Amino acid sequence: MRPETDQTNPEGPSFRATVNGDVAVTTERVAEPARKPAHAAPSGPQRKPEDVPGRLGSTPSDHPEIHLFEPSGYAGVFQHACRLGQLLGQSGRRVVLHTGHEHEEVRIEGVDLCPCSWWPRHRDVGARRSGAIARRFVSRTLPHLHAAVPPGAVLHVEGIAAAGALTLLALSVARFRDRLVIYSPHDTFSRRGRVDGALLRLALRVPHAIIVYSDADVEVLRHRGLEAYCSPLVQLVPEASDDERLKWRYEWRAGSDVSVVLFAGCIRPEKRLDVLIESARHWPANRRLAVVGEDRGGWAHCAELAEAYGVDVAARVEFLELAEFAAAISAADLVVLPYDKASQSGVLAVARQLGTPTAAANVGGLRELASQTFEAGDPHDLNRAIDAQLACAVAPDPSLDENLAITVHLLAYGQSA
């Protein structure tokens, strides 16, 4: 049986958006502290959004176009961009999402999809693929964006799928032709080493405004001398049917008397699936570990560890399309994120919207959405969190203030809500 929804805070978490010190939107809640985003202020000579012609005080008929750019076309940041574009389109704006040429099959009414970024999904990750992406990014995608995004429009760059140098170049080119440039890194750190990290930090000083999706990232950027808007993280989340959930339970060999603990998403070394496998050594017989997601360099070690410990893992190690991925999360009794490092998590946001409880390491912004937290890297504390959550049988409140998310984005875009 799935747990009942927690009604102790039926309205969800608290958020507050501020611009230049003035409270623009306030939604008061009781259980969680308010977010306090502020207008981004990159270093060097900058143009404020209100200085861009035709932005503030415009009517719905003459709002500048909004162009979202997420180059890969798949996974969490792409799915976020899809939902963001959908909501912006519903607000009466013209929205174009520029993305990968092999993007996931999605239906997002009110959004023009432009598959202008050459980003192969089914090639082995490596230097040859990265080099080919970089060459086409510079020779084709950036010239296309420069031509396709008109003067005065908003160009919102999403994520760090592109390397630091490419992200820096994209943001720099975007600032030409009187465009308002917004950046949402989604991660405020790099997985590609110190040089790439330095380039990404430099890229954060290029846009007119930054939007992040956790209080933790607001503080990270503030320590670097940057201010950012903070918004709830919206995700494209399809509802799962009973048949889809039962299909996953059957694959996991989990009857109604078995609790499934799920690791979902890319399997990277810093996401520490090994900690979850270590904790599973001490689980009772009616608890099962399942893994779904694409291998990004972390699976081989974890598979060897599970075999050495005698831990039976029901694993589907491949990229899953959104509907199947969401059904897996919905079918689980608990989703665990044992990460060493994180800014926020689309997996947490999806799980919350589907009503599936979560346990996450107390790093970055994970603690802001998780049902339970534990000390990162500690399998014993992880087991404590798992036991506590499965015992309480209370699901997270799935409510999400999408209206507030759009208001925050429009404030960053210099447009009235």
C-alpha positions as CSV (number, residue, x, y, z in Angstrom):
1,M,0.0,0.0,0.0
2,R,1.2,3.5,-0.8
3,P,1.3,5.9,2.2
4,E,-1.2,8.7,2.7
5,T,-0.2,12.3,1.9
6,D,1.0,14.4,4.8
7,Q,-1.4,17.2,5.4
8,T,0.6,19.0,8.1
9,N,1.6,21.6,5.6
10,P,-1.0,21.3,2.8
11,E,0.1,24.4,1.0
12,G,3.7,23.3,0.5
13,P,7.0,25.2,1.2
14,S,7.4,28.9,1.4
15,F,8.9,31.1,-1.3
16,R,9.4,34.8,-1.7
17,A,10.8,36.7,-4.6
18,T,12.4,40.1,-4.2
19,V,13.7,42.6,-6.8
20,N,16.1,45.3,-5.8
21,G,15.0,44.8,-2.2
22,D,11.2,45.2,-2.8
23,V,9.0,42.2,-2.1
24,A,7.3,41.4,-5.4
25,V,5.5,38.2,-4.5
26,T,5.0,36.7,-1.1
27,T,3.3,33.4,-0.3
28,E,3.4,32.8,3.4
29,R,3.6,29.3,4.7
30,V,4.3,27.9,8.1
31,A,6.4,24.8,8.0
32,E,9.5,26.0,6.0
33,P,11.5,29.2,5.8
34,A,10.9,31.6,2.9
35,R,13.2,31.8,-0.1
36,K,14.8,35.2,-0.5
37,P,15.9,35.6,-4.1
38,A,17.3,38.9,-5.3
39,H,18.0,40.3,-8.7
40,A,21.2,39.0,-10.2
41,A,24.0,41.5,-10.3
42,P,26.9,40.2,-12.4
43,S,30.2,42.1,-12.1
44,G,31.3,44.7,-14.7
45,P,29.1,47.1,-16.7
46,Q,25.6,45.6,-16.9
47,R,22.3,46.5,-18.4
48,K,19.3,46.1,-16.0
49,P,16.3,44.3,-17.3
50,E,14.2,47.4,-16.8
51,D,16.5,49.3,-19.2
52,V,15.7,47.0,-22.1
53,P,13.3,48.6,-24.4
54,G,9.7,47.4,-24.3
55,R,10.2,45.1,-21.3
56,L,8.4,46.5,-18.3
57,G,5.0,47.9,-18.6
58,S,4.3,46.0,-21.8
59,T,0.9,44.6,-22.7
60,P,0.3,40.9,-23.3
61,S,0.2,41.6,-27.1
62,D,3.8,43.0,-27.2
63,H,5.7,40.9,-24.7
64,P,9.2,40.1,-26.0
65,E,9.6,36.6,-27.3
66,I,11.1,34.1,-24.8
67,H,13.7,31.7,-26.2
68,L,14.8,28.8,-24.0
69,F,18.0,27.0,-24.9
70,E,18.7,23.5,-23.5
71,P,21.1,21.8,-25.9
72,S,20.8,18.1,-25.1
73,G,17.1,17.4,-25.6
74,Y,16.8,14.8,-22.9
75,A,16.8,14.1,-19.1
76,G,15.9,16.3,-16.2
77,V,17.0,19.8,-17.4
78,F,15.3,19.3,-20.7
79,Q,12.1,18.1,-19.0
80,H,12.3,21.1,-16.8
81,A,12.6,23.4,-19.8
82,C,9.6,21.7,-21.4
83,R,7.4,22.4,-18.4
84,L,8.7,25.9,-18.0
85,G,8.0,26.7,-21.6
86,Q,4.5,25.2,-21.4
87,L,3.7,27.4,-18.4
88,L,5.1,30.5,-20.0
89,G,3.1,29.7,-23.1
90,Q,-0.1,29.4,-21.0
91,S,0.7,32.9,-19.7
92,G,0.3,34.4,-23.2
93,R,4.0,34.6,-24.2
94,R,5.4,33.2,-27.4
95,V,8.0,30.6,-26.4
96,V,10.6,28.8,-28.4
97,L,12.6,25.9,-27.0
98,H,15.9,25.4,-28.8
99,T,17.2,21.9,-28.1
100,G,18.8,18.7,-29.3
101,H,18.0,17.1,-32.6
102,E,17.3,13.8,-31.0
103,H,15.2,15.2,-28.3
104,E,12.7,13.1,-26.2
105,E,9.2,12.8,-27.7
106,V,7.2,15.3,-25.8
107,R,3.9,17.1,-26.3
108,I,4.1,20.6,-25.0
109,E,1.3,22.8,-26.3
110,G,2.1,26.5,-26.7
111,V,5.8,25.9,-27.3
112,D,7.7,25.9,-30.6
113,L,10.4,23.1,-30.5
114,C,13.5,24.0,-32.5
115,P,15.9,20.9,-32.8
116,C,18.8,23.1,-33.7
117,S,21.5,21.5,-31.4
118,W,23.3,18.5,-32.8
119,W,23.4,16.3,-29.7
120,P,23.5,12.5,-30.4
121,R,21.9,10.5,-27.6
122,H,22.9,7.0,-28.7
123,R,26.6,7.3,-29.2
124,D,29.2,6.3,-26.6
125,V,30.3,9.1,-24.3
126,G,33.9,10.1,-25.0
127,A,36.3,12.5,-26.5
128,R,35.3,12.0,-30.1
129,R,31.6,12.6,-29.4
130,S,32.4,15.6,-27.2
131,G,34.6,17.1,-29.9
132,A,32.0,16.6,-32.6
133,I,29.3,18.2,-30.4
134,A,31.7,21.2,-29.8
135,R,32.5,21.7,-33.4
136,R,28.8,21.7,-34.5
137,F,27.8,23.8,-31.5
138,V,30.2,26.6,-32.6
139,S,29.8,26.3,-36.3
140,R,26.0,25.7,-36.5
141,T,24.0,26.1,-33.3
142,L,25.4,29.4,-32.1
143,P,25.0,31.1,-35.5
144,H,21.5,29.8,-35.7
145,L,20.6,31.1,-32.2
146,H,22.1,34.5,-33.1
147,A,20.0,34.7,-36.2
148,A,16.8,33.1,-34.7
149,V,16.5,35.1,-31.5
150,P,15.4,38.6,-32.4
151,P,16.7,41.9,-30.9
152,G,14.9,42.6,-27.6
153,A,14.0,39.0,-26.9
154,V,14.7,37.0,-23.8
155,L,17.2,34.2,-24.2
156,H,17.3,31.8,-21.2
157,V,20.1,29.3,-21.2
158,E,19.5,26.1,-19.2
159,G,22.0,23.7,-17.6
160,I,25.6,22.8,-18.0
161,A,25.3,19.9,-20.5
162,A,27.6,21.9,-22.7
163,A,31.2,22.3,-21.4
164,G,32.2,25.4,-19.5
165,A,33.8,27.0,-22.6
166,L,30.8,26.4,-24.8
167,T,28.4,27.7,-22.1
168,L,30.5,30.8,-21.7
169,L,30.6,31.3,-25.5
170,A,26.8,30.8,-25.8
171,L,26.1,33.4,-23.1
172,S,28.5,35.9,-24.5
173,V,27.1,35.6,-28.1
174,A,23.6,35.9,-26.7
175,R,24.3,39.3,-25.3
176,F,24.5,40.9,-28.7
177,R,21.6,42.5,-30.5
178,D,20.0,44.0,-27.3
179,R,18.8,40.7,-26.0
180,L,18.1,40.0,-22.3
181,V,20.2,37.0,-21.3
182,I,19.2,34.7,-18.4
183,Y,21.2,31.7,-17.1
184,S,20.1,28.7,-15.0
185,P,23.1,26.5,-14.4
186,H,21.1,23.8,-12.4
187,D,24.5,22.8,-11.0
188,T,26.8,25.4,-9.5
189,F,29.8,23.0,-9.8
190,S,31.5,21.2,-12.7
191,R,32.0,17.4,-13.1
192,R,34.7,18.0,-15.8
193,G,37.6,19.3,-13.6
194,R,39.1,22.5,-12.4
195,V,39.5,24.3,-15.7
196,D,35.9,23.6,-16.7
197,G,34.8,24.7,-13.3
198,A,36.6,28.0,-13.6
199,L,35.0,28.6,-17.0
200,L,31.6,27.9,-15.6
201,R,32.2,30.4,-12.8
202,L,33.2,32.9,-15.3
203,A,30.1,32.2,-17.4
204,L,27.9,33.0,-14.4
205,R,29.1,36.6,-14.6
206,V,27.9,37.1,-18.2
207,P,24.1,37.0,-18.1
208,H,21.9,39.9,-16.9
209,A,20.2,37.6,-14.4
210,I,20.6,34.1,-12.9
211,I,17.7,31.8,-11.8
212,V,18.4,28.9,-9.5
213,Y,16.2,26.3,-7.9
214,S,17.4,25.9,-4.3
215,D,18.2,28.2,-1.4
216,A,21.6,26.4,-1.2
217,D,22.5,27.6,-4.7
218,V,21.5,31.2,-3.8
219,E,24.0,31.0,-0.9
220,V,26.7,29.5,-3.1
221,L,26.4,32.3,-5.6
222,R,26.2,35.0,-2.9
223,H,29.5,33.8,-1.6
224,R,30.9,34.4,-5.1
225,G,29.5,37.9,-5.1
226,L,26.5,37.1,-7.3
227,E,22.8,37.4,-6.6
228,A,20.1,35.2,-8.1
229,Y,16.4,34.7,-8.3
230,C,15.2,31.5,-6.7
231,S,12.2,29.6,-8.1
232,P,10.4,26.3,-7.4
233,L,11.7,23.6,-9.7
234,V,9.0,22.7,-12.2
235,Q,9.2,19.5,-14.1
236,L,7.2,17.8,-16.8
237,V,5.7,14.9,-14.9
238,P,3.3,12.4,-16.6
239,E,0.9,10.5,-14.4
240,A,1.5,6.8,-14.2
241,S,-1.3,4.3,-14.5
242,D,-1.9,1.3,-12.2
243,D,-0.8,-1.0,-15.0
244,E,2.5,0.9,-15.5
245,R,3.2,0.7,-11.8
246,L,2.4,-3.0,-11.6
247,K,4.7,-3.7,-14.5
248,W,7.6,-2.2,-12.6
249,R,6.7,-4.1,-9.4
250,Y,6.6,-7.3,-11.5
251,E,10.0,-6.6,-13.0
252,W,11.4,-6.0,-9.5
253,R,9.8,-9.2,-8.2
254,A,8.1,-7.1,-5.5
255,G,4.7,-8.1,-4.1
256,S,2.6,-6.0,-1.9
257,D,4.5,-7.2,1.2
258,V,7.9,-6.0,-0.2
259,S,9.2,-2.4,0.1
260,V,11.1,-1.2,-3.0
261,V,13.9,1.3,-2.4
262,L,14.8,2.9,-5.7
263,F,17.9,4.7,-7.0
264,A,16.8,6.6,-10.1
265,G,18.8,8.7,-12.6
266,C,22.3,8.8,-14.1
267,I,24.7,6.5,-12.3
268,R,27.7,8.7,-11.7
269,P,30.5,8.1,-9.2
270,E,29.6,11.2,-7.1
271,K,26.0,10.0,-6.8
272,R,27.3,7.2,-4.5
273,L,25.1,4.3,-5.4
274,D,27.8,2.3,-3.6
275,V,26.7,3.8,-0.3
276,L,23.1,2.5,-0.9
277,I,24.4,-0.9,-1.8
278,E,26.5,-0.9,1.4
279,S,23.4,-0.1,3.4
280,A,21.4,-2.9,1.7
281,R,23.7,-5.5,3.3
282,H,21.7,-5.0,6.5
283,W,18.2,-4.8,5.1
284,P,15.4,-7.2,6.2
285,A,14.2,-9.8,3.7
286,N,11.1,-7.9,2.7
287,R,13.1,-4.9,1.3
288,R,14.4,-4.8,-2.2
289,L,16.9,-2.5,-4.0
290,A,16.1,-1.4,-7.5
291,V,18.1,0.8,-9.9
292,V,17.0,2.6,-13.0
293,G,19.1,5.0,-15.0
294,E,21.9,5.5,-17.5
295,D,25.4,4.5,-16.7
296,R,27.8,7.5,-16.5
297,G,30.8,5.8,-15.2
298,G,29.5,4.5,-11.8
299,W,27.8,1.2,-12.5
300,A,30.7,-1.2,-13.0
301,H,32.1,-0.6,-9.5
302,C,28.7,-0.8,-7.9
303,A,27.8,-4.0,-9.7
304,E,31.0,-5.6,-8.5
305,L,30.3,-4.4,-5.0
306,A,26.8,-5.7,-5.0
307,E,28.0,-9.2,-6.1
308,A,30.7,-9.2,-3.5
309,Y,28.2,-8.3,-0.7
310,G,25.6,-10.7,-2.0
311,V,23.1,-7.8,-2.5
312,D,20.4,-8.6,-5.1
313,V,19.8,-5.5,-7.2
314,A,17.0,-5.3,-9.7
315,A,18.7,-3.1,-12.2
316,R,17.6,-1.5,-15.5
317,V,20.8,0.3,-16.5
318,E,19.8,2.4,-19.5
319,F,18.2,5.7,-20.3
320,L,14.4,5.6,-19.8
321,E,12.0,7.8,-21.6
322,L,10.1,10.2,-19.2
323,A,6.8,8.2,-19.0
324,E,8.6,5.0,-18.0
325,F,11.0,6.8,-15.6
326,A,8.1,8.5,-13.9
327,A,6.2,5.2,-13.6
328,A,9.2,3.6,-11.9
329,I,9.4,6.4,-9.3
330,S,5.7,6.1,-8.8
331,A,5.9,2.3,-8.3
332,A,8.7,2.6,-5.6
333,D,8.0,2.8,-1.9
334,L,11.0,5.1,-1.4
335,V,13.5,6.9,-3.6
336,V,17.0,7.4,-2.2
337,L,19.6,10.0,-3.4
338,P,22.9,9.2,-1.6
339,Y,24.8,11.9,-3.5
340,D,28.1,13.4,-2.4
341,K,27.5,16.7,-4.2
342,A,24.3,18.3,-5.6
343,S,22.7,21.7,-6.3
344,Q,19.1,20.4,-6.5
345,S,17.5,17.4,-8.1
346,G,14.9,16.9,-10.8
347,V,14.4,13.3,-9.4
348,L,13.4,14.8,-6.0
349,A,11.0,17.2,-7.7
350,V,9.4,14.4,-9.8
351,A,9.1,12.1,-6.8
352,R,7.4,14.8,-4.7
353,Q,4.9,15.5,-7.5
354,L,4.1,11.8,-7.8
355,G,3.7,11.5,-4.0
356,T,6.7,9.1,-3.5
357,P,8.7,9.5,-0.3
358,T,12.4,10.3,-0.6
359,A,15.6,10.1,1.5
360,A,18.5,12.2,0.4
361,A,22.0,13.1,1.7
362,N,22.1,16.4,3.5
363,V,24.1,18.2,0.7
364,G,23.3,21.2,-1.4
365,G,19.6,21.8,-2.0
366,L,18.6,18.1,-1.6
367,R,17.5,18.7,2.1
368,E,15.0,21.3,0.9
369,L,12.7,18.7,-0.8
370,A,13.6,15.3,0.7
371,S,11.2,13.5,3.2
372,Q,14.2,12.3,5.2
373,T,17.9,13.3,5.2
374,F,21.0,11.5,6.3
375,E,24.7,12.2,6.6
376,A,26.4,11.9,3.2
377,G,28.6,8.8,2.8
378,D,27.2,7.1,6.0
379,P,25.4,3.9,5.2
380,H,24.3,3.4,8.8
381,D,22.7,6.8,8.9
382,L,21.1,6.1,5.6
383,N,19.6,3.0,7.0
384,R,18.2,5.0,9.9
385,A,16.6,7.4,7.4
386,I,15.2,4.5,5.3
387,D,13.8,2.7,8.4
388,A,12.2,6.0,9.7
389,Q,10.5,6.8,6.4
390,L,9.2,3.3,5.7
391,A,7.9,3.1,9.3
392,C,6.0,6.4,9.2
393,A,4.2,5.6,6.0
394,V,3.6,9.3,5.1
395,A,4.1,10.6,1.6
396,P,5.3,14.1,0.8
397,D,2.8,16.8,0.0
398,P,2.8,16.9,-3.8
399,S,1.6,20.5,-4.1
400,L,3.9,22.9,-6.1
401,D,3.2,26.5,-6.7
402,E,3.8,26.7,-10.4
403,N,2.2,30.1,-10.6
404,L,5.0,31.4,-8.3
405,A,7.6,29.7,-10.4
406,I,6.3,31.6,-13.5
407,T,6.1,34.9,-11.6
408,V,9.7,34.6,-10.5
409,H,10.8,33.8,-14.1
410,L,8.9,36.7,-15.5
411,L,10.4,39.1,-12.9
412,A,13.9,37.9,-14.0
413,Y,12.8,38.5,-17.6
414,G,11.8,42.0,-16.7
415,Q,8.1,41.3,-17.5
416,S,5.0,41.8,-15.4
417,A,3.3,38.6,-14.3
